[in-house]
Amino acid sequence: MPTFQDANPVMFVISLVLQVLSLTYGAYYFLVSLFGWYNKKGDAKGTTDKTHTFALVVAAHNEEAVIANMVKSLNTLNYPREAYDIFVIADNCDDNTAAIAREAGALVYERTNTELRGKGYALEWMFEHIFNMEKHYDSISIFDADNLVNKEYLAEMNKELNKGYKVVQGYIDSKNPFDSWITSAYSISFWSISRLFQNARYNLGITCQLSGTGFVIDTDLLKRIGWKATCLTEDMEFTARLALENEKVGFAYHAVVYDEKPLTMAQSWRQRVRWMQGHADVCSRFCIKLLKQAFEKKDWSAFDCAIYLMNPLKIIMTGMITFMAWSQTFFPDGNLGFFQMYYMFESPLVWNIAAFVSFLYMPLVITIERKVFNKKLLWSYITYSIYSLTWVPITIQGCLNKNKKEWCHTQHTRQISIDEMEKIS
C-alpha cells in the first residue's frame, strides 16, 4: 500500500491539492443539493394577484419540422389569451419556418444578418422591436423552437412574478428521454439539475441559473440593463450580469418546458463543446467580478454564481484525479509518485463505497423524485457514466477554444404535440 513516503514530493503536492479542491467543491454542491428535496417556498403565496402580460419569443433557425407544434402548445396555455402574444424570430432561415409559424398563429419577424449570427444576437434584435411597440408587455418569455410548453407555464410564472421576482426560470424537462442512450443521459442530467440545483437554490433564497429556454424577464428590467448577451452561452452570461445587478433568478418548478435532446454522440459532442466554449468565456470575464462582489458585500448569490462558472476547472481536476488513480492501479510499479487520499484511511473500501454512493446519488434522486420505475432508466444509469466521462475531453476542448464564437446549429426533428407529451409524462 502506498504511503506518504512513496510519493514524489512534487507529485504529492499536485495530487493532494487537486483532490482537496475537488472534494471541497463537491461537498459544497452536495450540501446545497440537500435543500432541493422540498417545495415549501414554491407553495408560498404572492404579495399581489396581478395578471401579468407576456411577449412569448421563440428563436428559430431552420426549424420547419418542429415550429408548428411549439406555437400550438403556446396557443393552448391555461392563461387569459388576451394577456400574451406569440412572436417567432425566423433568424437567417432558408426553409419554410416563417410560413409554418404564421400558419400556426404566431407573429413572425424575419431577420437576416450573416455576420451577427446566433441566438443571442437574434434575441437582442427582437427585444428592440418589442420595446418600440405601442403595446406594453410586463414580461418577456424566451423559448427555443424545438420546445413544447405545458399548459400551466404562464400561470406558474405569474405566481412567481407576484412574489417579487423579476426573472424566473422554468423546469426544463426532456421531450425525447428514451430516443437513444444519449437523450437518456441528457434527461437524467436535466432532471437532476432542476431538482438538486435549481430547486435547492430557490429554497435557500439565492439566485438560480437561466437555462437558455423557458424563462421570463421583466421588460422594464431588460430595458434598464440591456440584453448584451451574445456569446455562445447567452443564458449564462445574462445570469452573471443579473447577479452583479443583485437581481435573483427565481424558479417555477411546475412551469415545465420540454426540450429536444440530441440523438447521437456526434451531435451531443458538438453541442457540449459549444456550451463549454461559452462557459469558459463567461468564466474568464465574470468570475473575478462575482467573487469580488461576494466578499465585499457578503453576497452568497454572487459567490454561488462564481462557483458555478468555475465548473470546467472542477471537471478537469476530476479527470486528472481519475488518471492518477488509474495509473497507480494499473501500473503500480511505475513509481509515478501520485498520492491518493484514500490511503490515509485504514480501509480503502470505505472511500470506494463513499465514491460509489456519491456517483449513484443523482440517478437515485431522479427515480424517487419522478416516482417511476422504468427498466429503460436502469440501463440509462449505466450509460450515463459514459456520458459523464466524455465531459472531461469536451471541457478541455471547449476551454482551449473559448475565443471561437462560431455558432453551431443543432438539427431538431422530433415531432410530437403537447397533448401527446403530457400523456407520456
PLY file of the C-alpha trace (Angstrom):
ply
format ascii 1.0
element vertex 425
property float x
property float y
property float z
element edge 424
property int vertex1
property int vertex2
end_header
0.00 0.00 0.00
1.46 3.43 -0.96
2.39 5.78 1.88
3.31 9.44 2.20
6.95 8.40 1.80
6.26 6.63 -1.50
5.00 9.81 -3.13
7.25 12.07 -5.18
7.30 15.47 -3.34
6.14 17.47 -6.38
3.51 14.95 -7.45
2.39 14.63 -3.84
1.62 18.35 -3.61
-0.08 18.46 -7.01
-2.23 15.39 -6.38
-3.17 16.42 -2.85
-4.15 19.97 -3.86
-6.26 18.69 -6.75
-8.06 16.21 -4.51
-8.71 18.72 -1.71
-10.09 21.30 -4.15
-12.24 18.76 -5.98
-13.64 17.28 -2.75
-14.35 20.73 -1.31
-16.15 21.74 -4.49
-18.14 18.51 -4.49
-19.01 18.79 -0.79
-20.37 22.32 -1.33
-22.62 21.17 -4.18
-23.78 18.12 -2.23
-24.72 20.13 0.87
-26.62 22.70 -1.20
-28.43 19.92 -3.11
-29.95 18.61 0.14
-32.21 21.68 0.16
-33.77 20.66 -3.15
-35.88 17.89 -1.63
-38.88 20.03 -0.77
-41.07 22.66 -2.45
-42.04 24.67 0.62
-41.03 28.02 -0.84
-42.65 27.14 -4.14
-46.00 26.82 -2.38
-45.79 30.30 -0.80
-48.36 32.88 -1.86
-47.50 36.12 -3.62
-47.95 39.65 -2.36
-50.25 40.53 -5.28
-52.66 38.76 -7.63
-51.82 40.69 -10.79
-52.32 39.02 -14.17
-49.11 39.93 -15.98
-48.95 40.36 -19.74
-46.31 38.45 -21.69
-44.49 38.57 -25.01
-43.57 34.96 -25.78
-40.47 34.94 -28.01
-39.40 31.82 -29.90
-35.97 31.88 -31.52
-35.88 29.73 -34.67
-33.25 28.93 -37.30
-34.41 26.45 -39.96
-36.91 24.75 -37.64
-39.72 23.88 -40.08
-40.00 20.34 -38.65
-40.86 21.41 -35.10
-42.04 25.04 -35.05
-45.76 24.30 -35.61
-46.12 22.08 -32.54
-44.26 24.64 -30.43
-46.55 27.50 -31.46
-49.63 25.32 -30.97
-48.54 24.47 -27.43
-48.26 28.19 -26.66
-51.69 28.83 -28.14
-53.34 26.41 -25.70
-51.93 27.69 -22.40
-54.31 27.90 -19.42
-53.90 31.66 -19.21
-56.04 34.58 -20.48
-55.36 34.65 -24.22
-55.52 38.45 -24.36
-52.65 38.60 -21.83
-49.97 37.19 -24.14
-48.78 37.27 -27.75
-46.52 34.80 -29.56
-43.54 36.05 -31.57
-41.28 33.86 -33.69
-37.88 35.10 -34.87
-37.14 33.42 -38.20
-33.41 34.00 -37.94
-31.40 33.56 -41.14
-33.81 30.86 -42.30
-33.71 29.36 -45.77
-36.57 26.91 -45.24
-40.33 27.26 -44.51
-40.02 28.12 -40.81
-41.59 31.58 -41.19
-44.57 30.43 -43.26
-45.33 27.47 -40.99
-45.09 29.64 -37.86
-47.51 32.18 -39.32
-49.96 29.45 -40.27
-49.77 28.10 -36.70
-50.77 31.51 -35.34
-47.54 33.32 -34.44
-46.43 36.86 -35.23
-43.30 36.26 -37.30
-40.30 38.58 -37.58
-37.75 37.58 -40.19
-34.13 38.52 -39.55
-31.22 38.27 -41.98
-27.72 39.02 -40.75
-24.89 36.78 -41.92
-22.29 38.47 -39.69
-24.00 38.64 -36.28
-25.19 35.05 -36.12
-26.57 33.19 -33.14
-29.47 33.19 -30.71
-28.10 36.00 -28.54
-27.97 38.45 -31.43
-31.41 37.38 -32.66
-32.95 37.97 -29.23
-31.31 41.36 -28.85
-32.73 42.36 -32.26
-36.22 41.16 -31.29
-36.18 42.87 -27.91
-35.64 46.23 -29.58
-38.73 45.62 -31.72
-40.79 44.76 -28.64
-39.56 47.83 -26.75
-40.75 50.05 -29.63
-44.23 48.56 -29.90
-47.28 50.53 -28.80
-48.45 47.59 -26.73
-46.56 47.18 -23.45
-45.78 43.72 -22.05
-44.95 43.28 -18.37
-42.56 40.42 -19.09
-40.88 38.62 -21.97
-40.50 34.84 -22.07
-37.84 33.14 -24.19
-38.07 29.72 -25.83
-36.34 27.56 -28.43
-38.25 26.37 -31.49
-37.91 22.66 -30.61
-39.66 23.13 -27.23
-43.12 22.22 -26.04
-44.68 24.09 -23.10
-47.05 22.65 -20.51
-50.43 24.31 -20.17
-49.75 25.80 -16.73
-46.50 27.50 -17.75
-47.67 31.13 -17.69
-49.95 30.63 -14.67
-46.98 29.29 -12.68
-44.66 32.04 -13.92
-47.26 34.62 -12.98
-47.27 33.29 -9.41
-43.52 33.78 -9.10
-43.64 37.28 -10.56
-46.30 38.12 -7.99
-43.84 37.07 -5.27
-41.50 39.82 -6.41
-39.13 38.02 -8.77
-38.29 39.84 -11.99
-36.56 36.89 -13.65
-37.82 33.30 -13.33
-36.56 30.04 -14.80
-38.93 27.14 -15.52
-38.39 23.40 -15.18
-36.52 22.04 -18.21
-37.78 18.53 -18.97
-36.95 16.22 -21.85
-39.05 15.90 -24.97
-37.41 12.62 -26.07
-35.87 10.91 -22.99
-35.71 7.41 -24.45
-34.95 8.01 -28.13
-31.31 6.97 -27.61
-28.80 6.43 -24.81
-27.56 9.96 -25.38
-31.03 11.51 -24.90
-31.45 9.41 -21.74
-28.18 10.73 -20.33
-29.19 14.31 -21.12
-32.57 13.75 -19.48
-31.08 12.39 -16.26
-28.75 15.37 -16.16
-31.52 17.95 -16.65
-33.93 16.28 -14.21
-31.18 16.35 -11.61
-30.34 19.99 -12.33
-33.96 21.06 -11.81
-34.32 19.22 -8.50
-30.84 19.38 -6.95
-29.53 22.65 -8.38
-32.40 24.98 -9.25
-34.93 23.98 -6.61
-32.28 23.88 -3.89
-31.09 27.42 -4.62
-34.64 28.68 -4.86
-35.42 27.25 -1.42
-32.24 28.78 0.00
-33.12 32.21 -1.40
-30.09 32.54 -3.67
-30.10 33.02 -7.42
-30.89 30.16 -9.76
-29.33 29.81 -13.22
-31.02 30.57 -16.52
-31.09 27.52 -18.79
-31.33 29.06 -22.25
-35.06 28.47 -22.67
-38.25 28.55 -20.62
-37.63 31.70 -18.60
-39.25 35.11 -18.16
-37.67 38.56 -17.72
-39.35 41.74 -16.51
-39.49 44.08 -19.51
-38.52 47.21 -17.59
-35.52 45.42 -16.08
-34.44 44.26 -19.52
-34.74 47.80 -20.85
-32.70 49.17 -17.95
-29.72 46.80 -18.06
-29.95 45.72 -21.70
-29.53 42.21 -23.05
-25.90 42.35 -24.28
-25.66 38.55 -24.01
-24.40 37.48 -27.41
-21.80 34.82 -26.61
-22.26 31.07 -27.20
-23.97 30.69 -23.79
-26.10 33.80 -23.63
-28.13 32.45 -20.71
-25.04 32.02 -18.52
-23.74 35.46 -19.45
-27.05 37.13 -18.60
-27.28 35.25 -15.28
-23.84 36.54 -14.30
-24.84 40.09 -15.18
-28.04 39.74 -13.14
-26.03 38.54 -10.14
-23.82 41.63 -10.41
-27.01 43.72 -10.50
-28.28 41.98 -7.31
-31.21 40.53 -9.23
-32.05 36.96 -8.21
-33.38 34.42 -10.67
-36.38 32.55 -9.27
-37.52 29.04 -10.16
-41.00 27.83 -11.14
-40.94 24.07 -10.55
-44.33 23.47 -12.18
-43.73 25.65 -15.26
-42.47 22.84 -17.48
-40.73 23.19 -20.84
-39.94 20.05 -22.83
-36.67 20.40 -24.72
-35.45 18.15 -27.54
-32.12 16.46 -26.77
-29.52 15.45 -29.41
-29.81 11.86 -30.64
-26.20 10.96 -31.33
-22.83 11.33 -29.63
-21.57 13.42 -32.56
-24.43 15.93 -32.16
-24.05 15.91 -28.39
-20.29 16.43 -28.59
-20.64 19.49 -30.84
-23.34 20.99 -28.66
-21.48 20.45 -25.38
-18.19 21.76 -26.80
-20.10 24.93 -27.73
-21.52 25.09 -24.20
-18.05 24.72 -22.71
-16.57 27.33 -25.06
-19.21 29.78 -23.85
-18.85 28.62 -20.24
-15.09 29.21 -20.25
-15.58 32.57 -21.98
-18.12 33.77 -19.39
-15.96 32.46 -16.54
-12.93 34.42 -17.77
-14.96 37.65 -17.95
-17.19 37.46 -14.87
-15.75 35.10 -12.25
-13.38 37.58 -10.56
-16.05 40.31 -10.58
-18.53 37.96 -8.92
-16.06 36.80 -6.28
-15.13 40.41 -5.51
-18.79 41.30 -5.03
-19.36 38.15 -2.97
-16.67 39.00 -0.43
-17.14 42.77 -0.36
-20.95 42.62 0.02
-21.27 39.16 1.62
-23.35 38.19 -1.40
-23.97 34.44 -1.42
-25.69 34.58 -4.82
-22.63 36.14 -6.42
-20.38 33.56 -4.73
-22.54 30.64 -5.87
-22.69 32.01 -9.39
-18.88 32.30 -9.46
-18.51 28.73 -8.17
-20.81 27.53 -10.94
-18.74 29.37 -13.56
-15.64 27.54 -12.31
-17.23 24.15 -13.01
-14.96 23.48 -16.05
-11.95 23.60 -13.71
-13.62 21.06 -11.43
-14.29 18.72 -14.35
-10.67 18.92 -15.49
-9.43 18.36 -11.93
-11.67 15.30 -11.61
-10.29 13.96 -14.88
-6.72 14.41 -13.63
-7.54 12.69 -10.34
-9.12 9.79 -12.23
-5.95 9.47 -14.32
-3.87 9.41 -11.16
-5.98 6.64 -9.65
-5.92 4.55 -12.81
-2.19 4.99 -13.28
-1.47 3.76 -9.76
-3.92 0.88 -10.12
-2.80 -0.45 -13.48
0.87 0.49 -13.21
1.68 0.02 -9.50
5.39 -0.35 -10.24
5.57 2.75 -12.41
6.54 4.95 -9.46
4.61 7.94 -10.82
4.54 9.36 -7.32
0.87 10.32 -7.08
-0.66 10.25 -3.61
-4.28 9.12 -3.29
-6.11 10.47 -0.27
-7.99 7.28 0.42
-4.74 5.65 1.53
-4.92 7.91 4.59
-7.69 5.60 5.83
-7.21 2.10 7.21
-9.59 0.69 4.63
-9.71 2.00 1.03
-13.00 0.12 0.75
-14.73 2.81 2.86
-13.53 5.51 0.48
-14.58 3.50 -2.58
-18.05 2.88 -1.16
-18.45 6.62 -0.47
-17.42 7.41 -4.06
-19.84 4.80 -5.42
-22.77 6.13 -3.39
-21.89 9.68 -4.45
-21.97 8.68 -8.11
-25.37 6.99 -7.71
-26.85 9.91 -5.77
-28.10 11.77 -8.81
-29.77 8.83 -10.62
-31.38 7.59 -7.41
-32.75 11.05 -6.68
-34.36 11.17 -10.12
-36.03 7.78 -9.70
-37.50 8.82 -6.36
-38.38 12.36 -7.43
-40.21 11.23 -10.56
-41.88 8.36 -8.65
-41.36 5.94 -11.54
-39.70 2.60 -12.04
-38.69 2.24 -15.65
-36.42 -0.51 -16.95
-35.10 1.93 -19.55
-33.93 4.19 -16.74
-31.88 1.37 -15.23
-29.94 0.99 -18.46
-29.69 4.76 -18.73
-27.92 4.94 -15.37
-25.23 2.64 -16.73
-24.73 4.56 -19.97
-24.87 7.84 -18.04
-21.41 7.04 -16.67
-20.03 7.01 -20.21
-21.73 10.33 -20.94
-20.25 11.79 -17.76
-16.72 10.71 -18.63
-16.92 12.44 -22.02
-17.25 15.78 -20.23
-13.50 15.71 -19.49
-12.22 15.87 -23.10
-15.17 18.08 -24.09
-14.31 20.55 -21.34
-10.64 20.63 -22.34
-11.58 21.19 -25.99
-14.07 23.90 -25.06
-11.61 25.75 -22.80
-8.89 25.66 -25.46
-11.31 27.14 -27.99
-13.13 29.59 -25.72
-12.35 32.54 -28.01
-14.04 30.96 -31.02
-17.53 32.41 -31.44
-18.89 30.37 -34.36
-22.44 29.20 -33.70
-23.14 25.51 -34.30
-26.80 24.73 -35.01
-28.32 21.50 -33.66
-30.89 20.00 -36.00
-34.29 19.20 -34.46
-36.68 16.66 -35.94
-38.76 15.19 -33.07
-42.41 15.88 -33.94
-44.81 15.45 -31.03
-47.68 17.56 -29.72
-48.00 18.91 -26.19
-51.06 16.72 -25.59
-49.11 13.60 -26.54
-46.17 14.74 -24.45
-48.22 15.29 -21.31
-49.92 11.91 -21.66
-46.48 10.24 -21.78
-45.27 12.27 -18.80
0 1
1 2
2 3
3 4
4 5
5 6
6 7
7 8
8 9
9 10
10 11
11 12
12 13
13 14
14 15
15 16
16 17
17 18
18 19
19 20
20 21
21 22
22 23
23 24
24 25
25 26
26 27
27 28
28 29
29 30
30 31
31 32
32 33
33 34
34 35
35 36
36 37
37 38
38 39
39 40
40 41
41 42
42 43
43 44
44 45
45 46
46 47
47 48
48 49
49 50
50 51
51 52
52 53
53 54
54 55
55 56
56 57
57 58
58 59
59 60
60 61
61 62
62 63
63 64
64 65
65 66
66 67
67 68
68 69
69 70
70 71
71 72
72 73
73 74
74 75
75 76
76 77
77 78
78 79
79 80
80 81
81 82
82 83
83 84
84 85
85 86
86 87
87 88
88 89
89 90
90 91
91 92
92 93
93 94
94 95
95 96
96 97
97 98
98 99
99 100
100 101
101 102
102 103
103 104
104 105
105 106
106 107
107 108
108 109
109 110
110 111
111 112
112 113
113 114
114 115
115 116
116 117
117 118
118 119
119 120
120 121
121 122
122 123
123 124
124 125
125 126
126 127
127 128
128 129
129 130
130 131
131 132
132 133
133 134
134 135
135 136
136 137
137 138
138 139
139 140
140 141
141 142
142 143
143 144
144 145
145 146
146 147
147 148
148 149
149 150
150 151
151 152
152 153
153 154
154 155
155 156
156 157
157 158
158 159
159 160
160 161
161 162
162 163
163 164
164 165
165 166
166 167
167 168
168 169
169 170
170 171
171 172
172 173
173 174
174 175
175 176
176 177
177 178
178 179
179 180
180 181
181 182
182 183
183 184
184 185
185 186
186 187
187 188
188 189
189 190
190 191
191 192
192 193
193 194
194 195
195 196
196 197
197 198
198 199
199 200
200 201
201 202
202 203
203 204
204 205
205 206
206 207
207 208
208 209
209 210
210 211
211 212
212 213
213 214
214 215
215 216
216 217
217 218
218 219
219 220
220 221
221 222
222 223
223 224
224 225
225 226
226 227
227 228
228 229
229 230
230 231
231 232
232 233
233 234
234 235
235 236
236 237
237 238
238 239
239 240
240 241
241 242
242 243
243 244
244 245
245 246
246 247
247 248
248 249
249 250
250 251
251 252
252 253
253 254
254 255
255 256
256 257
257 258
258 259
259 260
260 261
261 262
262 263
263 264
264 265
265 266
266 267
267 268
268 269
269 270
270 271
271 272
272 273
273 274
274 275
275 276
276 277
277 278
278 279
279 280
280 281
281 282
282 283
283 284
284 285
285 286
286 287
287 288
288 289
289 290
290 291
291 292
292 293
293 294
294 295
295 296
296 297
297 298
298 299
299 300
300 301
301 302
302 303
303 304
304 305
305 306
306 307
307 308
308 309
309 310
310 311
311 312
312 313
313 314
314 315
315 316
316 317
317 318
318 319
319 320
320 321
321 322
322 323
323 324
324 325
325 326
326 327
327 328
328 329
329 330
330 331
331 332
332 333
333 334
334 335
335 336
336 337
337 338
338 339
339 340
340 341
341 342
342 343
343 344
344 345
345 346
346 347
347 348
348 349
349 350
350 351
351 352
352 353
353 354
354 355
355 356
356 357
357 358
358 359
359 360
360 361
361 362
362 363
363 364
364 365
365 366
366 367
367 368
368 369
369 370
370 371
371 372
372 373
373 374
374 375
375 376
376 377
377 378
378 379
379 380
380 381
381 382
382 383
383 384
384 385
385 386
386 387
387 388
388 389
389 390
390 391
391 392
392 393
393 394
394 395
395 396
396 397
397 398
398 399
399 400
400 401
401 402
402 403
403 404
404 405
405 406
406 407
407 408
408 409
409 410
410 411
411 412
412 413
413 414
414 415
415 416
416 417
417 418
418 419
419 420
420 421
421 422
422 423
423 424
